[in-house]
Amino acid sequence: METEKRSASEDPADGPAETPADGAAGAPALGPAASVARLLDGLAEERRPRRRGLRWALAASVAGAVVLGGVLVLLPRSGERAAPPAPGPAGRALAAAGTGVPASLPDLAALIGEREAHLRAHPGDDQSWAVLGSAYVERGARTGDFMSYPKAEHALRTSLKARPEGNVAALAGLAALANARHDYRAARTWGERAARLAPKRWTTYPVLIDAYRGLGDAKGVTRSLETLQKLKSGAAVRALAGTVYRDRGWRENAAAALADAAALAEGPAERAAGLHRVGELSWERGEPAQALRYVEAALAAEPGHHPSLAAKGRALAALGRTSEALQAYRSALAKWPEPQYALELGELYESLKLVPAARAQYDLLRARVRDAGRGGVSDERVLGLFEADHGDAEAAVRRLRAEFARHGSPENADALGWALHRAGDPAAGLTFAERAMKKGPRSAVFAYHRGEIERELGRYGAARRHLSEALRVNPYFSPLGAAAARDALQALGDPPEGGPAEVYAPPGAPVPKLPAPARAPR
């Protein structure tokens, strides 16, 4: 592991010098290896049923998950008054949400059914509309039922119409809904309104961090994280801080924070999410065996955890266990037909020369993006990257230009730069590739894309450097991309003698070309 050495004169808001703090007094200072190793070593004994913890960490997104629970907290009623729900499954769902823990899906379904019945008799109860809308958001986020989102929007806007002033629960619910739909500008607007009304309500800040990350607003992320750390401590905050540190390239700090979050997790869902995130960081560092160990532990805690199933597929493919990798990906898609999973599985099939199977996954990707769009969810970045490599590169540029204009994150900058390169404009693409590497995390994909663009432009020294960096960061980052990076380096050969003056190609010199990899037909 590399170690970040930061000057003591730097702004403390920028992050810790060695290990992150989350504002918790007396919190244990566990190192990343020790804390997770302790958790893994005791995993066999801990598989017996346990009382659910009072904290909630990452699922697909740390910030969104915390807020989806938090907005269900019971607030004093205004408008029409009615009797509170009787104790039972719905009451358990509310009690769990009030502490930031995900309700069980049966309890969540009971809460939705009870609130729907209650509102038929009491349509003016603004708080019940807010609870119902937030419950719909959580159901959609956890089950992939994106048609829950239009219902959520209707319920939350009805709540806001019934009580337009001071309705923090509805505002926070709309922010969480916008994040779930990948509409980060709207999430920022709703979240900032909620924060102004209730600045000490901790559940608002994770949704703001999620929105600011999607917009590429590093200052907004820092500001919101600092506020959150003053208001709340524990596993969820450490996990969120670790995600922020990872985005900034502070990988040692990220590993420490995420390992602490996993070690402090109490419930199975929280433990699975924490272990998955540590495994994901190991994968990004090019350590597939270690990543596999973490995600298998996550699946032992929660067998249906679809992000860990997909992560298991990545790790197994890197280790050459392709049959098991294919099965893990298929299991992930059965749990959650995420377009990103379909793209990864399709490219794995393509690397194995299984063209019909790859084409089936690409068709699934398109269908899933269309289905999600009916619920208001935008998957433009994934679809744009797919089109750039396997379809219509010009269409990819149009999609990704619009997406980058909405959400200027490093991930969208990288995708747009790559699409421009694939569409025949590498000079324009390089501007966005450079931006992605400057603003984003240390990423093998970012380095590979930039290196290929530089190779096309005849900047051979820079191309060698960035292609080598991609393979050094993670030699297994993509079954197609990693092989292409190795081929490109071989075609470039060793640097010529003569020093820096000979690094760049002379004007008019031909660019070394590689045969285009076989692509599955559209």
C-alpha positions as CSV (number, residue, x, y, z in Angstrom):
1,M,0.0,0.0,0.0
2,E,1.1,3.5,-0.7
3,T,1.2,5.9,2.2
4,E,-0.1,9.5,1.9
5,K,2.2,12.1,3.6
6,R,0.4,15.3,4.0
7,S,1.8,18.6,5.4
8,A,0.7,19.7,8.8
9,S,0.2,23.2,7.3
10,E,-2.6,22.0,5.0
11,D,-6.2,22.9,5.7
12,P,-7.5,20.4,8.2
13,A,-10.8,20.3,6.2
14,D,-9.0,18.6,3.4
15,G,-8.5,15.4,5.4
16,P,-6.5,13.7,8.0
17,A,-2.7,13.3,8.0
18,E,-2.7,9.5,8.5
19,T,-5.9,8.0,9.8
20,P,-9.4,9.6,9.4
21,A,-11.5,10.7,12.3
22,D,-15.3,10.9,12.2
23,G,-15.8,13.1,15.2
24,A,-16.6,10.2,17.5
25,A,-15.2,10.7,21.0
26,G,-13.4,7.6,22.3
27,A,-13.9,5.7,19.0
28,P,-11.4,2.8,18.6
29,A,-8.4,3.6,16.4
30,L,-8.2,0.4,14.5
31,G,-5.8,-0.1,11.5
32,P,-7.3,-1.4,8.3
33,A,-5.7,-4.7,8.4
34,A,-6.2,-5.4,12.1
35,S,-9.8,-4.4,12.3
36,V,-11.0,-6.3,9.3
37,A,-8.8,-9.3,10.0
38,R,-10.4,-9.5,13.5
39,L,-13.8,-9.4,11.9
40,L,-13.0,-12.1,9.3
41,D,-11.3,-14.4,11.8
42,G,-14.4,-14.4,14.0
43,L,-16.9,-14.7,11.1
44,A,-17.7,-18.4,11.5
45,E,-18.7,-17.9,15.1
46,E,-20.7,-14.7,14.3
47,R,-22.9,-16.4,11.7
48,R,-25.6,-17.2,14.2
49,P,-28.6,-14.8,14.3
50,R,-27.8,-11.5,16.0
51,R,-29.8,-8.5,17.1
52,R,-29.9,-6.0,14.3
53,G,-27.6,-3.0,14.9
54,L,-28.6,0.6,15.1
55,R,-26.5,1.8,12.2
56,W,-26.7,1.5,8.5
57,A,-23.8,1.7,6.1
58,L,-23.3,1.3,2.3
59,A,-25.6,-0.7,0.0
60,A,-25.3,0.7,-3.5
61,S,-24.5,4.1,-2.0
62,V,-23.6,5.0,1.5
63,A,-25.2,8.4,1.4
64,G,-28.5,7.3,-0.2
65,A,-28.9,4.4,2.1
66,V,-28.5,6.4,5.3
67,V,-31.0,9.0,4.1
68,L,-33.5,6.5,2.8
69,G,-33.8,5.2,6.4
70,G,-33.5,8.6,8.0
71,V,-36.4,10.3,6.2
72,L,-38.8,7.8,7.8
73,V,-38.2,9.2,11.3
74,L,-41.6,10.1,12.8
75,L,-41.9,13.9,13.1
76,P,-44.7,15.9,14.9
77,R,-47.8,15.9,12.8
78,S,-49.3,18.9,11.2
79,G,-52.4,19.3,9.1
80,E,-54.9,16.4,9.6
81,R,-54.4,14.5,12.9
82,A,-54.9,10.8,13.2
83,A,-54.0,7.9,15.4
84,P,-50.4,6.6,15.0
85,P,-49.8,3.1,13.5
86,A,-50.4,0.2,15.9
87,P,-47.4,-1.8,16.9
88,G,-46.5,-4.5,14.4
89,P,-44.4,-4.9,11.3
90,A,-45.0,-1.3,10.2
91,G,-44.1,-0.1,13.6
92,R,-40.9,-2.1,13.5
93,A,-40.1,-0.6,10.1
94,L,-40.5,2.9,11.5
95,A,-38.5,2.1,14.6
96,A,-35.6,0.8,12.5
97,A,-35.7,3.7,10.1
98,G,-35.6,6.1,13.0
99,T,-32.2,4.8,14.0
100,G,-30.8,4.6,10.4
101,V,-31.1,0.9,10.0
102,P,-32.8,-0.7,7.0
103,A,-36.2,-2.3,7.7
104,S,-36.7,-5.9,6.6
105,L,-38.4,-6.1,3.3
106,P,-41.5,-7.7,4.8
107,D,-41.8,-5.0,7.4
108,L,-41.2,-2.3,4.7
109,A,-44.1,-3.8,2.7
110,A,-46.3,-3.8,5.8
111,L,-45.5,-0.2,6.4
112,I,-46.4,0.7,2.8
113,G,-49.6,-1.2,3.0
114,E,-50.6,0.4,6.3
115,R,-49.8,3.9,5.2
116,E,-51.7,3.5,1.9
117,A,-54.8,2.3,3.9
118,H,-54.4,5.1,6.4
119,L,-54.2,7.8,3.7
120,R,-57.4,6.6,2.0
121,A,-59.1,7.5,5.2
122,H,-57.0,10.6,6.1
123,P,-55.8,12.1,2.8
124,G,-54.6,15.3,4.5
125,D,-52.0,13.7,6.7
126,D,-48.8,15.3,5.3
127,Q,-46.5,13.3,7.5
128,S,-47.9,10.0,6.4
129,W,-47.5,11.0,2.8
130,A,-43.8,11.8,3.4
131,V,-43.3,8.4,5.2
132,L,-45.1,6.6,2.3
133,G,-43.1,8.4,-0.3
134,S,-39.8,7.6,1.4
135,A,-40.8,4.0,1.9
136,Y,-41.4,3.7,-1.9
137,V,-37.9,5.2,-2.5
138,E,-36.3,2.6,-0.2
139,R,-38.3,-0.2,-1.8
140,G,-37.2,0.8,-5.3
141,A,-33.6,1.2,-4.3
142,R,-33.4,-2.2,-2.6
143,T,-35.4,-4.3,-4.9
144,G,-34.8,-2.7,-8.3
145,D,-38.5,-1.9,-8.7
146,F,-37.9,1.5,-10.3
147,M,-41.7,1.9,-11.0
148,S,-41.9,2.6,-7.2
149,Y,-40.2,6.0,-8.0
150,P,-43.2,7.7,-9.7
151,K,-45.3,6.6,-6.8
152,A,-42.7,8.0,-4.4
153,E,-42.7,11.4,-6.2
154,H,-46.5,11.6,-6.1
155,A,-46.6,10.9,-2.4
156,L,-43.8,13.3,-1.5
157,R,-45.2,16.1,-3.6
158,T,-48.6,15.5,-2.0
159,S,-47.0,15.9,1.4
160,L,-45.3,19.1,0.3
161,K,-48.5,20.5,-1.1
162,A,-50.4,19.7,2.1
163,R,-47.6,21.5,4.2
164,P,-45.5,23.6,1.9
165,E,-43.6,25.4,4.8
166,G,-41.2,23.5,7.1
167,N,-41.8,20.1,5.6
168,V,-38.3,18.7,6.0
169,A,-39.3,15.1,5.7
170,A,-40.8,15.6,2.3
171,L,-37.8,17.7,1.1
172,A,-35.3,15.1,2.3
173,G,-37.4,12.4,0.7
174,L,-37.4,14.2,-2.6
175,A,-33.6,14.6,-2.4
176,A,-33.2,10.9,-1.8
177,L,-35.5,10.1,-4.7
178,A,-33.5,12.4,-7.0
179,N,-30.2,10.7,-6.0
180,A,-31.8,7.3,-6.6
181,R,-32.7,8.5,-10.1
182,H,-29.2,9.9,-10.7
183,D,-30.5,13.4,-10.9
184,Y,-27.9,15.1,-8.7
185,R,-28.8,18.7,-9.5
186,A,-32.3,18.1,-8.2
187,A,-31.0,16.2,-5.2
188,R,-28.7,19.1,-4.3
189,T,-31.6,21.6,-4.6
190,W,-33.9,19.6,-2.3
191,G,-31.2,18.6,0.1
192,E,-30.0,22.2,0.6
193,R,-33.5,23.3,1.2
194,A,-33.9,20.6,3.9
195,A,-30.5,21.5,5.5
196,R,-31.5,25.2,5.7
197,L,-34.7,24.3,7.5
198,A,-33.1,21.8,9.9
199,P,-29.3,22.3,10.0
200,K,-28.9,19.7,12.8
201,R,-30.8,16.9,11.2
202,W,-27.9,14.5,10.4
203,T,-29.7,12.4,7.8
204,T,-29.8,15.3,5.4
205,Y,-26.0,15.5,5.0
206,P,-25.4,12.0,3.5
207,V,-27.9,12.8,0.7
208,L,-26.1,16.1,0.1
209,I,-22.7,14.3,0.0
210,D,-24.1,11.9,-2.6
211,A,-25.4,14.8,-4.7
212,Y,-22.2,16.7,-4.5
213,R,-20.2,13.6,-5.5
214,G,-22.4,13.1,-8.5
215,L,-21.9,16.8,-9.5
216,G,-18.1,16.6,-9.0
217,D,-18.3,19.3,-6.3
218,A,-15.4,18.5,-4.0
219,K,-15.9,21.6,-1.8
220,G,-19.6,20.7,-1.2
221,V,-18.6,17.2,-0.3
222,T,-16.0,18.4,2.2
223,R,-18.3,20.9,3.8
224,S,-21.1,18.4,4.2
225,L,-18.8,15.7,5.6
226,E,-17.4,18.0,8.2
227,T,-20.9,19.0,9.3
228,L,-22.0,15.3,9.4
229,Q,-19.0,14.3,11.5
230,K,-19.9,17.0,14.1
231,L,-23.5,15.7,14.3
232,K,-23.1,11.9,14.1
233,S,-20.5,9.2,14.6
234,G,-20.3,5.5,14.1
235,A,-19.9,2.9,11.4
236,A,-22.1,4.7,8.8
237,V,-20.2,8.0,9.1
238,R,-16.8,6.2,8.9
239,A,-18.0,4.3,5.8
240,L,-19.1,7.5,4.1
241,A,-15.8,9.2,5.1
242,G,-13.9,6.3,3.6
243,T,-15.8,6.7,0.3
244,V,-14.9,10.4,0.2
245,Y,-11.2,9.6,0.9
246,R,-11.2,7.0,-1.9
247,D,-12.6,9.6,-4.3
248,R,-9.7,12.0,-3.4
249,G,-7.1,9.3,-3.9
250,W,-6.2,9.0,-0.2
251,R,-6.3,5.2,-0.3
252,E,-4.6,4.5,3.0
253,N,-7.1,6.8,4.7
254,A,-9.9,5.2,2.8
255,A,-8.8,1.7,3.8
256,A,-8.6,2.6,7.5
257,A,-12.0,4.3,7.5
258,L,-13.7,1.5,5.6
259,A,-12.1,-1.2,7.7
260,D,-13.2,0.5,10.9
261,A,-16.7,0.7,9.5
262,A,-16.8,-3.0,8.7
263,A,-15.3,-3.9,12.1
264,L,-17.9,-1.8,14.0
265,A,-20.9,-3.1,12.0
266,E,-23.5,-4.9,14.1
267,G,-26.2,-6.1,11.8
268,P,-25.9,-8.5,8.8
269,A,-26.8,-5.8,6.2
270,E,-24.4,-3.3,7.7
271,R,-21.6,-5.9,7.9
272,A,-22.1,-7.1,4.3
273,A,-22.1,-3.5,3.0
274,G,-18.9,-2.7,4.9
275,L,-17.0,-5.8,3.9
276,H,-18.1,-5.3,0.3
277,R,-16.7,-1.7,0.3
278,V,-13.3,-2.9,1.7
279,G,-13.3,-5.6,-1.0
280,E,-14.0,-3.1,-3.7
281,L,-11.1,-1.0,-2.5
282,S,-8.9,-4.1,-2.7
283,W,-10.1,-4.8,-6.2
284,E,-9.2,-1.2,-7.3
285,R,-5.7,-1.8,-5.9
286,G,-5.3,-4.9,-8.1
287,E,-5.6,-7.4,-5.3
288,P,-8.3,-9.9,-6.6
289,A,-7.6,-12.7,-4.0
290,Q,-7.9,-10.2,-1.1
291,A,-11.1,-8.7,-2.7
292,L,-12.6,-12.2,-3.1
293,R,-12.0,-12.9,0.6
294,Y,-13.9,-9.8,1.6
295,V,-16.8,-10.2,-0.7
296,E,-17.2,-13.8,0.3
297,A,-17.4,-12.7,3.9
298,A,-20.0,-10.1,2.9
299,L,-22.0,-12.8,1.2
300,A,-21.8,-15.0,4.3
301,A,-23.3,-12.1,6.2
302,E,-26.0,-11.5,3.6
303,P,-26.2,-14.1,0.9
304,G,-28.3,-12.0,-1.5
305,H,-26.1,-8.9,-1.5
306,H,-26.0,-8.3,-5.2
307,P,-23.0,-5.8,-5.2
308,S,-20.9,-8.5,-3.6
309,L,-22.1,-11.1,-6.1
310,A,-20.9,-8.8,-9.0
311,A,-17.7,-8.1,-7.1
312,K,-17.1,-11.8,-6.7
313,G,-17.5,-12.2,-10.5
314,R,-14.9,-9.6,-11.1
315,A,-12.4,-11.2,-8.7
316,L,-13.0,-14.7,-9.9
317,A,-12.5,-13.7,-13.5
318,A,-9.2,-12.0,-12.6
319,L,-8.1,-15.2,-10.9
320,G,-8.9,-17.3,-14.0
321,R,-11.9,-19.0,-12.5
322,T,-14.1,-18.0,-15.4
323,S,-16.9,-20.6,-14.9
324,E,-17.4,-19.5,-11.3
325,A,-17.2,-15.8,-12.4
326,L,-19.9,-16.2,-15.0
327,Q,-22.2,-17.9,-12.4
328,A,-21.6,-15.1,-9.9
329,Y,-22.4,-12.4,-12.4
330,R,-25.6,-14.3,-13.4
331,S,-26.6,-14.5,-9.8
332,A,-26.0,-10.8,-9.4
333,L,-28.2,-10.0,-12.4
334,A,-30.9,-12.3,-11.1
335,K,-31.0,-10.3,-7.9
336,W,-30.7,-6.9,-9.6
337,P,-30.5,-6.5,-13.4
338,E,-28.1,-3.5,-13.1
339,P,-26.9,-2.2,-16.5
340,Q,-23.3,-2.1,-15.3
341,Y,-23.4,-5.8,-14.3
342,A,-24.8,-6.7,-17.8
343,L,-22.0,-4.7,-19.4
344,E,-19.3,-6.4,-17.4
345,L,-20.7,-9.8,-18.0
346,G,-21.1,-9.1,-21.7
347,E,-17.4,-8.0,-22.0
348,L,-16.3,-11.1,-20.0
349,Y,-18.2,-13.3,-22.5
350,E,-16.6,-11.3,-25.4
351,S,-13.2,-11.9,-24.0
352,L,-13.9,-15.6,-24.1
353,K,-15.1,-15.3,-27.7
354,L,-18.7,-16.2,-26.7
355,V,-20.2,-13.7,-29.0
356,P,-23.9,-14.7,-28.9
357,A,-23.8,-14.7,-25.1
358,A,-22.2,-11.3,-25.1
359,R,-24.8,-10.0,-27.4
360,A,-27.6,-11.2,-25.1
361,Q,-26.1,-9.3,-22.2
362,Y,-25.8,-6.1,-24.3
363,D,-29.5,-6.5,-25.3
364,L,-30.3,-6.9,-21.6
365,L,-28.3,-3.7,-20.9
366,R,-30.4,-1.7,-23.4
367,A,-33.6,-3.1,-22.1
368,R,-32.7,-2.4,-18.5
369,V,-31.8,1.2,-19.3
370,R,-35.2,1.6,-21.0
371,D,-37.0,0.1,-18.1
372,A,-35.2,2.2,-15.5
373,G,-36.0,5.3,-17.7
374,R,-39.7,4.7,-17.3
375,G,-39.1,5.1,-13.5
376,G,-37.2,8.3,-14.1
377,V,-33.7,6.8,-13.6
378,S,-30.9,7.9,-15.9
379,D,-28.2,5.4,-16.8
380,E,-26.6,7.6,-19.5
381,R,-23.0,7.1,-18.4
382,V,-23.2,3.3,-18.6
383,L,-25.2,3.4,-21.8
384,G,-22.7,5.9,-23.3
385,L,-19.7,3.8,-22.5
386,F,-21.4,0.8,-24.0
387,E,-22.2,2.7,-27.2
388,A,-18.7,4.0,-27.4
389,D,-17.1,0.6,-27.4
390,H,-19.8,-1.7,-28.8
391,G,-22.3,0.5,-30.7
392,D,-22.6,4.0,-32.1
393,A,-19.7,6.2,-30.9
394,E,-21.3,9.4,-32.2
395,A,-24.5,8.7,-30.3
396,A,-22.3,8.0,-27.2
397,V,-20.8,11.5,-27.6
398,R,-24.2,13.1,-27.8
399,R,-25.5,11.3,-24.7
400,L,-22.4,11.9,-22.7
401,R,-22.1,15.6,-23.6
402,A,-25.6,16.1,-22.2
403,E,-24.8,14.0,-19.1
404,F,-21.6,15.9,-18.4
405,A,-23.4,19.2,-18.7
406,R,-25.8,18.0,-16.1
407,H,-23.4,16.3,-13.8
408,G,-19.7,17.2,-14.2
409,S,-18.2,14.4,-12.2
410,P,-14.8,12.8,-12.9
411,E,-16.6,9.6,-14.0
412,N,-18.6,11.5,-16.6
413,A,-15.5,13.4,-17.8
414,D,-13.7,10.2,-18.3
415,A,-16.7,8.6,-20.2
416,L,-17.1,11.7,-22.5
417,G,-13.3,11.8,-23.2
418,W,-13.3,8.2,-24.2
419,A,-16.4,8.5,-26.4
420,L,-14.9,11.5,-28.2
421,H,-11.7,9.4,-28.8
422,R,-13.8,6.5,-30.2
423,A,-15.7,8.9,-32.4
424,G,-12.5,10.2,-34.0
425,D,-11.8,13.3,-32.0
426,P,-8.9,12.3,-29.6
427,A,-7.7,15.9,-29.1
428,A,-11.1,16.9,-27.6
429,G,-11.2,13.7,-25.7
430,L,-7.8,14.3,-24.1
431,T,-9.1,17.4,-22.4
432,F,-11.8,15.5,-20.6
433,A,-9.4,12.5,-19.8
434,E,-7.0,14.9,-18.2
435,R,-9.8,16.4,-16.1
436,A,-10.9,13.0,-14.9
437,M,-7.5,12.1,-13.7
438,K,-6.9,15.4,-12.1
439,K,-10.2,15.6,-10.2
440,G,-11.0,11.9,-9.6
441,P,-9.6,8.9,-7.8
442,R,-6.6,6.9,-8.8
443,S,-8.3,4.7,-11.4
444,A,-6.9,2.1,-13.8
445,V,-9.7,2.8,-16.2
446,F,-9.0,6.5,-16.3
447,A,-5.3,5.9,-16.9
448,Y,-6.0,3.4,-19.7
449,H,-8.4,5.7,-21.5
450,R,-6.0,8.6,-21.3
451,G,-3.1,6.4,-22.4
452,E,-4.9,5.2,-25.5
453,I,-6.0,8.7,-26.4
454,E,-2.4,9.9,-26.1
455,R,-1.2,7.0,-28.2
456,E,-3.6,8.1,-31.0
457,L,-2.2,11.6,-30.8
458,G,1.4,10.5,-31.1
459,R,2.3,11.4,-27.5
460,Y,4.1,8.1,-27.1
461,G,6.0,8.9,-23.8
462,A,2.8,10.0,-22.0
463,A,0.9,7.0,-23.5
464,R,3.5,4.5,-22.2
465,R,3.4,6.2,-18.8
466,H,-0.4,6.1,-18.5
467,L,-0.9,2.6,-20.0
468,S,1.7,1.3,-17.6
469,E,0.0,3.1,-14.7
470,A,-3.3,1.4,-15.6
471,L,-1.7,-2.0,-15.4
472,R,0.3,-1.2,-12.3
473,V,-2.8,0.1,-10.5
474,N,-4.9,-2.9,-11.4
475,P,-3.7,-5.4,-14.0
476,Y,-7.2,-6.9,-14.1
477,F,-9.3,-3.8,-14.5
478,S,-11.3,-5.1,-17.5
479,P,-11.1,-8.4,-19.4
480,L,-11.1,-6.4,-22.7
481,G,-9.4,-3.2,-21.6
482,A,-6.5,-4.8,-19.7
483,A,-5.6,-7.0,-22.7
484,A,-5.9,-3.9,-25.0
485,A,-3.5,-2.0,-22.7
486,R,-0.9,-4.8,-22.8
487,D,-1.2,-4.9,-26.6
488,A,-0.8,-1.2,-26.9
489,L,2.4,-1.2,-24.8
490,Q,3.8,-4.0,-26.9
491,A,3.1,-2.0,-30.1
492,L,4.7,1.1,-28.7
493,G,7.8,-0.8,-27.7
494,D,10.6,0.6,-25.6
495,P,11.3,4.4,-25.5
496,P,13.7,5.5,-28.2
497,E,17.2,6.6,-27.2
498,G,18.0,10.3,-27.2
499,G,16.1,11.6,-24.2
500,P,13.0,13.8,-23.9
501,A,13.5,15.2,-27.4
502,E,12.8,11.8,-28.9
503,V,9.8,11.0,-26.7
504,Y,7.2,12.6,-29.0
505,A,6.5,11.6,-32.6
506,P,7.8,14.1,-35.2
507,P,5.2,16.0,-37.1
508,G,3.5,13.8,-39.7
509,A,4.8,10.6,-38.3
510,P,2.4,7.6,-38.6
511,V,0.7,6.5,-35.4
512,P,1.3,2.8,-34.5
513,K,-2.0,1.0,-35.0
514,L,-3.4,-2.1,-33.5
515,P,-6.0,-4.4,-35.0
516,A,-9.4,-3.5,-33.6
517,P,-10.6,-6.1,-31.2
518,A,-13.5,-8.2,-32.3
519,R,-16.8,-6.8,-31.1
520,A,-20.1,-8.5,-30.7
521,P,-22.5,-7.5,-33.4
522,R,-25.2,-5.0,-32.4
